């Protein structure tokens, strides 16, 4: 159990987490953890156990029925020439270079290659990576985990010079598509906090469910979406 600390998302709240180290978990063992609010970096699994706040809620998108909004369709159009490659975890120096630039410019954080390797290339569960190429140049990449019912996003980052492409949103939609293509139901986005913009954006991808008191609960809009929408190809205009 961690010591109490200031919440990085809600400044008036106290943050605390429990954690454990785990290696060689299979996809269904990991599914159990996702269904109980756990996340991971490297071989360290964690979940918030804050003393007076329960606003961090796990969120997952029902991938086969994902429907892009008008603004999301514009992002897809903007990236119609962006090449996406999914493959096994494989470290390259250019991946760390992008991570370093992204961390420094977006979060004003310094990083180390050792930490990078430990968090993203030393997985405790089945994992793989996504890579995004613009005009033949690597512009961003993501790390994903494989669970029994879906894919879980561990992290995504991009070279800040490609900010105009909205690669964060584009990567979510591509990874939702990959989830459905693998015959899986859910794409896990981590924790959703309605009051925090850097976490609230996850609620823009419908239909979605939130984990509340041990049960996955569809949003009202998501219930309507599943009831009226056919399975679609998100590349469609």
C-alpha positions in Angstrom: 0.0 0.0 0.0 1.4 3.4 -0.9 1.6 6.3 1.4 -1.1 9.0 1.1 -0.2 11.7 -1.5 -1.8 14.6 -3.4 -4.0 13.3 -6.2 -2.4 14.0 -9.6 -5.9 14.5 -11.2 -8.1 16.1 -8.4 -6.0 18.6 -6.4 -8.3 18.6 -3.4 -8.2 14.8 -3.0 -5.8 12.4 -1.3 -4.5 9.6 -3.5 -3.5 6.2 -2.4 -3.0 2.9 -4.2 -2.4 -0.8 -3.5 -0.1 -2.8 -5.7 1.6 -6.1 -6.3 4.2 -7.5 -8.7 3.1 -10.2 -11.1 4.8 -12.1 -14.0 3.6 -14.5 -16.7 -0.1 -13.9 -16.1 -2.3 -15.3 -18.9 -5.1 -13.3 -20.6 -7.9 -14.6 -18.4 -6.0 -13.9 -15.2 -5.5 -10.4 -16.5 -9.2 -10.2 -17.4 -10.0 -10.9 -13.8 -7.8 -8.0 -12.7 -9.3 -5.6 -15.2 -12.8 -6.5 -13.9 -11.5 -5.6 -10.4 -10.1 -2.1 -11.3 -6.4 -3.1 -11.7 -4.0 -1.6 -14.2 -0.3 -2.2 -14.8 3.0 -0.7 -15.8 5.7 -3.3 -16.4 5.2 -6.1 -13.8 3.6 -3.8 -11.2 -0.2 -4.0 -11.0 -2.0 -1.2 -9.1 -5.4 0.2 -8.4 -6.6 3.3 -6.4 -7.8 2.9 -2.8 -8.2 6.6 -2.0 -9.7 7.2 1.5 -12.5 9.6 0.5 -12.9 9.4 -3.3 -14.1 6.9 -5.8 -14.1 9.0 -8.9 -11.5 6.9 -10.8 -13.7 4.5 -12.7 -12.5 1.9 -15.1 -13.9 2.4 -18.6 -14.3 0.1 -21.6 -15.7 0.6 -25.1 -18.0 -2.0 -26.6 -15.7 -2.4 -29.7 -18.0 -4.2 -32.3 -20.6 -1.3 -32.0 -18.2 1.6 -31.8 -19.7 4.6 -33.7 -17.4 7.6 -34.5 -18.8 11.1 -33.9 -18.6 13.8 -36.6 -15.4 15.2 -35.0 -13.9 11.7 -34.8 -14.8 11.1 -38.5 -12.8 14.2 -39.2 -9.8 12.8 -37.4 -10.1 9.6 -39.4 -10.2 11.6 -42.6 -7.1 13.6 -41.5 -5.3 10.3 -41.0 -6.4 8.5 -44.1 -2.7 8.3 -45.2 -1.4 7.3 -41.8 -0.1 3.8 -41.8 -0.7 1.7 -38.7 1.2 -1.4 -37.8 0.5 -3.9 -35.0 3.3 -6.2 -34.0 5.2 -7.8 -31.1 7.0 -5.8 -28.5 10.3 -4.7 -29.8 12.4 -1.8 -28.4 14.0 0.7 -30.7 15.8 3.9 -29.8 13.4 5.9 -31.9 10.5 4.8 -29.6 12.2 6.1 -26.6 13.1 9.4 -28.4 9.3 9.9 -29.1 8.4 9.0 -25.5 11.0 11.5 -24.2 9.8 14.3 -26.4 6.1 13.6 -25.5 6.8 13.4 -21.8 8.8 16.6 -21.7 6.4 18.7 -23.9 3.0 17.4 -22.8 3.6 16.7 -19.1 6.9 18.7 -18.3 8.4 15.4 -17.1 11.9 14.0 -17.6 12.3 10.3 -18.2 15.0 7.6 -18.3 15.5 4.8 -20.7 15.7 2.3 -17.8 12.3 3.4 -16.6 10.9 3.3 -20.1 12.1 -0.3 -20.7 10.8 -1.4 -17.2 7.3 0.1 -17.8 6.7 -0.9 -21.4 9.0 -3.7 -22.5 8.9 -5.9 -19.4 5.2 -7.0 -19.4 3.6 -9.2 -16.8 0.8 -10.2 -19.3 0.5 -10.9 -23.1 1.3 -7.6 -24.8 2.1 -6.1 -28.2 2.6 -2.6 -29.7 1.1 -0.4 -32.3 3.1 2.0 -34.5 1.8 5.0 -36.5 3.7 6.3 -39.6 3.1 9.6 -41.4 4.9 10.0 -44.7 7.0 7.0 -43.8 8.2 8.4 -40.5 7.3 7.0 -37.1 5.0 9.5 -35.5 3.7 7.6 -32.5 3.3 4.3 -30.8 1.2 2.5 -28.3 1.5 -0.5 -25.9 -1.5 -2.8 -25.5 -2.3 -5.8 -23.3 -4.4 -8.8 -24.3 -7.1 -9.9 -21.9 -9.7 -12.7 -22.2 -12.4 -10.3 -23.5 -10.5 -7.5 -25.0 -7.5 -5.3 -25.5 -6.3 -2.8 -22.8 -4.4 0.3 -23.6 -1.3 0.7 -21.5 0.1 3.8 -23.0 0.2 5.9 -26.2 2.5 8.8 -27.1 3.5 10.7 -30.2 6.0 13.1 -31.5 4.7 16.6 -30.6 5.4 17.9 -34.1 2.5 15.8 -35.4 0.0 17.3 -32.9 -2.2 18.5 -35.8 -3.1 14.9 -36.6 -4.9 14.2 -33.3 -3.0 10.9 -33.0 -4.3 10.3 -29.5 -7.9 10.1 -30.7 -6.9 8.3 -33.9 -5.0 5.6 -31.9 -8.0 4.9 -29.7 -10.2 4.3 -32.8 -7.5 2.2 -34.5 -7.1 0.1 -31.4 -10.9 -0.3 -31.1 -10.9 -1.5 -34.7 -8.1 -3.9 -33.9 -10.1 -5.2 -30.9 -13.1 -6.0 -33.0 -10.9 -7.5 -35.8 -9.6 -10.0 -33.3 -13.1 -11.1 -32.4 -12.9 -9.4 -28.9 -15.6 -7.4 -27.3 -14.0 -4.6 -25.2 -11.3 -2.0 -25.5 -10.1 -0.9 -22.0 -9.0 2.7 -21.7 -7.9 2.7 -18.1 -9.5 5.1 -15.6 -12.2 7.7 -16.4 -12.6 10.9 -14.3 -15.4 13.1 -15.4 -14.1 16.3 -13.8 -10.6 16.0 -15.3 -10.2 16.8 -19.0 -7.1 14.6 -19.5 -9.2 11.7 -18.3 -12.7 12.7 -19.3 -12.0 12.5 -23.1 -12.3 8.7 -22.7 -16.1 9.2 -22.4 -16.2 10.4 -26.1 -16.0 6.9 -27.5 -19.4 5.2 -27.6 -20.8 2.8 -26.5 -18.9 2.5 -23.3 -19.4 1.0 -19.8 -18.0 2.1 -16.4 -17.1 -0.2 -13.6 -19.2 0.8 -10.6 -19.2 -1.1 -7.3 -18.0 -4.3 -9.1 -20.4 -4.2 -12.0 -20.0 -2.9 -15.6 -22.7 -0.3 -16.2 -23.5 1.1 -19.6 -23.9 4.8 -20.0 -27.4 5.9 -21.0 -26.2 7.1 -24.4 -24.3 3.8 -24.8 -27.5 1.8 -24.2 -29.2 3.7 -27.0 -26.3 3.3 -29.3 -26.1 -0.5 -28.9 -29.9 -0.7 -29.4 -30.0 1.3 -32.6 -26.6 0.9 -34.3 -25.3 -1.9 -36.6 -21.8 -3.1 -36.4 -19.8 -0.8 -38.7 -16.3 -0.3 -40.1 -14.9 2.8 -38.5 -13.1 3.7 -41.7 -16.5 4.4 -43.3 -17.5 8.0 -44.0 
